[in-house]
Amino acid sequence: MSDDVRDQPGGGEENQIIVMNGNDPVFFWQPSTQQALRALSEAPLRGADGELSDTPLLAHAEGRRFLSYVVTCALPEGDVLKDAAGTVSFHGAVGLASEWSSGALRDVASQRWVTACLLQTLNKLGMEVEVLMTGRHRSLGERPDASASDYTTPDATMFGNLFHADGAVAFSCTDTEVSTTCDIDLSQHMAQRLCDQSPTCGVTPLGPCDRSCTDVDGHPSCRSPEGDRYAEAISTYVHSTLSLGLPMECSP
């Protein structure tokens, strides 16, 4: 019997999709993990026999869990890769870089989309929390799901490039309306999910999103402190039940 290593995504509408969050930031940012990820991007994800391309990450449980998020973000729903032994399965879900299945991940936009998705899977407590991902990429909104309407609490916007030749870059910003109206530290309020301000998360926080991002046709377009523009940004929302601890006037 094979083991499934997978997130359990739901669906979305109008460029949104529900994905399980719970990626361990400590393991995520280990130099060996990031080096293995970059090496993996130099070849197709799918090997000659349909298996996941060989990588040191397959050798242990933490690496296989990390790979599950990589495949979830990169490949579309229905794509399944197994390890060489055929005992572990990795399931696609979002489909932000479907071309990676058959070739190296060279396209910068695809690198950035996969990065934004992987950053949004980080959870500083290692807990699994469903998040609604939104963005302008067409693959974020291919499967309607009525439950998406329950994800109303703004979380964070993340962007960057883990595959950058000069080293990984990762940025986040928080929703301006909630943080200013409620005068709270969102990283404390939603400790079950947020991984944009914790030092262990390896992401550079940029404060409220209106400082670094603008709305373009309903989706964020963000700028790094160095001035690089990222249209490949993903915003997230968490389920309304996670906002029950907010004061009445702060609840969405």
C-alpha positions in Angstrom: 0.0 0.0 0.0 1.4 3.4 -0.9 1.5 6.4 1.5 0.0 9.7 0.4 2.1 12.8 1.3 -0.2 15.6 0.4 -2.0 18.8 1.4 -5.8 18.6 1.1 -6.8 21.6 -1.0 -10.3 22.5 -1.5 -11.3 24.9 -4.2 -11.8 28.6 -4.9 -13.6 31.0 -7.1 -12.4 34.1 -8.9 -8.7 33.4 -8.5 -8.7 31.7 -5.1 -8.1 28.2 -3.8 -8.1 26.6 -0.3 -4.8 24.9 0.6 -3.6 23.3 3.9 -0.9 25.3 5.6 1.6 23.7 8.0 5.1 23.8 6.5 7.9 23.8 9.1 9.9 27.0 8.7 12.9 25.7 10.6 13.4 22.9 8.1 12.3 25.0 5.2 15.1 27.5 5.7 17.9 25.1 6.4 20.6 25.7 3.8 20.5 22.1 2.8 16.8 22.3 2.1 17.1 25.4 0.0 20.1 24.0 -1.8 18.1 20.8 -2.6 15.1 22.9 -3.8 17.3 24.9 -6.2 18.9 21.7 -7.5 15.5 20.2 -8.0 14.5 23.2 -10.2 17.4 22.5 -12.6 15.6 19.4 -13.9 12.0 18.2 -14.6 10.0 17.2 -11.5 8.9 14.1 -13.3 11.6 11.5 -14.0 11.9 9.3 -17.0 9.6 6.6 -15.5 7.1 9.1 -14.1 8.6 9.2 -10.7 9.6 12.3 -8.7 13.1 13.3 -9.7 15.7 12.0 -7.3 16.6 14.4 -4.5 18.1 14.1 -1.0 14.8 15.4 0.3 13.3 12.0 -0.3 15.5 10.3 2.3 13.6 11.4 5.4 10.1 12.3 6.5 10.7 16.1 6.9 12.1 16.2 3.3 9.1 14.3 1.9 6.7 16.6 3.7 8.5 19.6 2.2 8.3 18.0 -1.2 4.6 17.5 -0.8 4.2 21.3 -0.6 6.5 21.8 -3.6 4.3 19.5 -5.7 1.1 20.9 -4.3 2.1 24.4 -5.4 3.7 23.6 -8.7 1.6 20.9 -10.4 -2.2 20.9 -11.1 -4.8 18.8 -9.4 -4.7 15.3 -10.8 -0.9 15.1 -11.3 0.6 12.5 -9.0 4.3 11.7 -8.6 5.7 8.8 -6.6 9.1 8.0 -5.2 11.3 5.5 -7.1 10.0 2.7 -4.9 6.4 3.6 -5.6 5.6 3.8 -1.9 5.1 7.5 -1.4 2.8 9.7 -3.5 3.0 13.5 -4.0 -0.2 15.2 -5.3 -0.4 18.3 -7.4 -3.1 20.8 -6.5 -2.6 24.5 -7.3 -0.7 24.3 -10.7 1.4 27.4 -10.6 4.2 25.9 -12.6 2.8 22.9 -14.5 5.7 23.2 -17.0 8.1 22.1 -14.3 6.7 18.6 -14.7 8.6 18.2 -18.0 11.4 20.7 -17.9 13.6 22.8 -15.6 12.0 25.6 -13.7 13.6 28.5 -15.7 10.7 31.0 -16.1 11.1 33.7 -13.5 7.4 34.3 -13.2 6.8 30.6 -12.5 9.7 30.7 -9.9 8.0 33.6 -8.2 4.6 32.0 -8.2 5.9 28.8 -6.7 7.8 30.9 -4.1 4.7 32.9 -3.1 2.7 29.7 -2.6 5.5 27.9 -0.6 5.9 31.0 1.7 2.1 30.9 2.3 2.4 27.3 3.5 4.7 28.2 6.3 3.3 27.9 9.8 5.5 28.9 12.7 3.9 26.5 15.1 3.9 23.6 12.7 0.1 23.4 12.9 -2.1 22.7 9.9 -4.5 25.5 9.1 -6.5 25.9 5.9 -5.8 29.1 4.1 -7.6 30.7 1.1 -5.0 31.8 -1.4 -5.8 34.5 -3.8 -3.9 36.1 -6.7 -4.0 36.9 -10.4 -2.7 33.5 -11.6 -5.4 31.6 -13.5 -4.6 28.4 -11.6 -5.7 29.9 -8.3 -9.3 29.9 -9.4 -10.3 26.8 -11.4 -12.5 24.9 -8.9 -15.5 26.7 -7.4 -16.2 25.8 -3.7 -19.0 27.4 -1.7 -16.9 27.1 1.5 -14.5 29.7 0.2 -17.0 32.4 1.4 -16.2 31.4 5.0 -12.6 32.5 4.7 -13.0 36.2 5.6 -10.2 37.0 8.0 -7.3 38.8 6.1 -3.9 37.1 6.7 -0.9 38.2 4.7 0.5 38.8 1.3 3.8 37.1 0.4 6.1 37.3 -2.6 9.8 36.7 -3.5 12.0 34.2 -5.3 13.5 31.2 -3.6 15.3 30.4 -6.9 17.1 33.7 -7.4 20.6 33.3 -8.6 21.9 35.7 -5.9 20.1 33.9 -3.1 16.5 33.5 -1.9 14.4 36.6 -1.2 11.1 36.4 0.7 8.8 39.2 1.8 5.4 39.6 3.5 3.0 42.3 4.4 -0.1 42.4 6.6 -3.6 43.6 5.9 -3.7 47.4 6.5 -7.4 47.7 7.5 -7.3 45.1 10.3 -3.9 46.0 11.7 -4.7 49.8 11.9 -8.3 49.6 12.9 -7.7 47.0 15.7 -4.3 48.2 16.7 -3.2 44.6 17.3 -0.2 42.4 16.5 -1.6 40.0 14.0 1.2 37.6 14.5 0.1 37.2 18.1 -3.6 37.1 17.3 -3.4 34.4 14.7 -0.4 32.5 16.0 -2.0 29.3 14.7 -1.3 30.5 11.1 0.7 33.7 10.6 4.3 33.3 9.7 5.1 36.7 8.3 6.7 38.4 11.4 8.2 35.6 13.4 12.0 35.5 13.2 12.0 31.7 12.7 10.0 32.1 9.5 12.7 33.6 7.5 10.4 36.1 5.7 11.2 39.8 5.7 8.1 41.7 7.1 7.3 44.9 5.3 4.5 46.1 7.6 1.0 47.1 6.3 0.5 46.1 2.6 -0.3 49.6 1.5 3.4 50.5 2.0 4.6 48.0 -0.6 1.7 46.7 -2.6 -1.0 48.2 -4.9 -4.2 46.7 -6.1 -4.2 45.9 -9.8 -7.5 44.5 -11.1 -8.4 43.1 -7.7 -5.0 41.5 -7.0 -1.8 42.7 -5.3 1.2 43.9 -7.2 4.1 44.4 -4.7 7.5 46.0 -4.6 10.5 44.8 -2.7 12.6 47.3 -0.6 15.1 47.2 -3.5 12.4 48.3 -5.9 11.8 45.1 -7.7 8.2 44.7 -8.8 6.4 41.4 -8.1 3.1 40.8 -9.8 3.4 37.2 -8.6 2.1 37.9 -5.1 -0.3 35.7 -3.2 -2.7 37.0 -0.5 -4.3 34.7 2.1 -7.4 34.6 4.2 -8.2 32.3 7.1 -11.5 30.9 8.3 -13.8 33.3 10.1 -13.6 31.2 13.2 -10.0 32.3 13.7 -11.2 35.9 14.2 -13.5 35.1 17.1 -11.0 36.5 19.6 -11.0 39.9 18.0 -13.0 42.8 19.5 -16.5 43.1 17.9 -15.5 46.1 15.7 -12.5 44.3 14.4 -14.2 41.1 13.3 -14.6 40.9 9.5 
